[in-house]
């Protein structure tokens, strides 16, 4: 019952294709991690949130979010799903709908979106 494949080249090709597909999947995933700059229009209609009017959002891979407004710098915890960023404050959390398209992060603010642009950092 032990059948051997006579051509190991076929196995090599199959394994190579599988590894390639896994690598492409890992590196093509979009993530909010990074530094995003906005135009100070992040105003959630009908809800107060201390991160409104943010000019800079910095999402760290460890789940830390630093929000810069004209008057303050605040730190929160965050998590994401495919379409929602949940921002955790000390006593309350906020879920905001977002769309990510490459270097553009759109966050729903009621009927409109506030747009943030990703700023690349040069690592040495």
LINWOFEN-V698126 format. One record per residue. N is the residue number from 1. RES is the residue in one small letter. SS is DSSP state (helix for helix, strand for strand, loop for the rest). PSI is psi as a letter, one per 40 degrees, with the letter a starting at -180 (NA if undefined). NEAR is the number of other C-alpha atoms within 8 Angstrom. Layout:
BEGIN
N_RES_SS_PSI_NEAR + N_RES_SS_PSI_NEAR
END
This chain:
BEGIN
1_x_loop_e_2 + 2_x_loop_g_3 + 3_x_loop_h_4 + 4_x_loop_i_4 + 5_x_loop_h_5 + 6_x_loop_d_4 + 7_x_loop_g_6 + 8_x_helix_e_7 + 9_x_helix_d_6 + 10_x_helix_d_7 + 11_x_helix_d_8 + 12_x_helix_d_8 + 13_x_helix_d_8 + 14_x_helix_d_8 + 15_x_helix_d_8 + 16_x_helix_d_8 + 17_x_helix_d_8 + 18_x_helix_d_8 + 19_x_helix_d_8 + 20_x_helix_d_8 + 21_x_helix_d_8 + 22_x_helix_d_8 + 23_x_helix_d_8 + 24_x_helix_d_8 + 25_x_helix_d_8 + 26_x_helix_d_7 + 27_x_helix_e_6 + 28_x_helix_e_6 + 29_x_loop_h_6 + 30_x_loop_i_7 + 31_x_loop_i_5 + 32_x_loop_e_7 + 33_x_loop_h_8 + 34_x_strand_a_10 + 35_x_strand_h_11 + 36_x_strand_h_12 + 37_x_strand_h_11 + 38_x_strand_a_14 + 39_x_loop_f_10 + 40_x_loop_f_8 + 41_x_loop_e_9 + 42_x_loop_g_13 + 43_x_loop_h_8 + 44_x_loop_h_11 + 45_x_loop_h_6 + 46_x_loop_e_4 + 47_x_loop_h_5 + 48_x_loop_h_6 + 49_x_loop_h_7 + 50_x_loop_e_4 + 51_x_loop_e_9 + 52_x_loop_i_11 + 53_x_loop_f_10 + 54_x_loop_h_15 + 55_x_loop_e_12 + 56_x_strand_h_11 + 57_x_strand_h_13 + 58_x_strand_h_11 + 59_x_strand_h_12 + 60_x_loop_i_9 + 61_x_loop_d_6 + 62_x_loop_e_4 + 63_x_loop_e_9 + 64_x_strand_h_11 + 65_x_strand_h_12 + 66_x_strand_h_11 + 67_x_strand_h_14 + 68_x_strand_h_13 + 69_x_loop_a_13 + 70_x_loop_d_7 + 71_x_loop_e_5 + 72_x_loop_i_6 + 73_x_strand_h_8 + 74_x_strand_i_8 + 75_x_strand_h_8 + 76_x_strand_i_11 + 77_x_strand_i_10 + 78_x_strand_i_11 + 79_x_strand_i_8 + 80_x_strand_i_8 + 81_x_loop_a_6 + 82_x_loop_d_4 + 83_x_loop_e_8 + 84_x_strand_h_10 + 85_x_strand_h_12 + 86_x_strand_h_11 + 87_x_strand_h_12 + 88_x_strand_h_11 + 89_x_loop_a_9 + 90_x_loop_d_4 + 91_x_loop_e_5 + 92_x_loop_i_6 + 93_x_strand_i_8 + 94_x_strand_h_9 + 95_x_strand_h_8 + 96_x_strand_h_11 + 97_x_strand_h_9 + 98_x_strand_i_11 + 99_x_strand_h_8 + 100_x_strand_h_11 + 101_x_strand_g_7 + 102_x_loop_b_6 + 103_x_loop_e_8 + 104_x_strand_h_10 + 105_x_strand_h_15 + 106_x_strand_h_11 + 107_x_strand_h_12 + 108_x_strand_h_12 + 109_x_loop_f_12 + 110_x_loop_b_7 + 111_x_loop_e_5 + 112_x_loop_i_6 + 113_x_strand_i_10 + 114_x_strand_h_13 + 115_x_strand_h_10 + 116_x_strand_i_11 + 117_x_strand_h_10 + 118_x_strand_h_11 + 119_x_strand_h_9 + 120_x_loop_i_6 + 121_x_loop_i_4 + 122_x_loop_h_4 + 123_x_loop_h_3 + 124_x_loop_NA_2
END
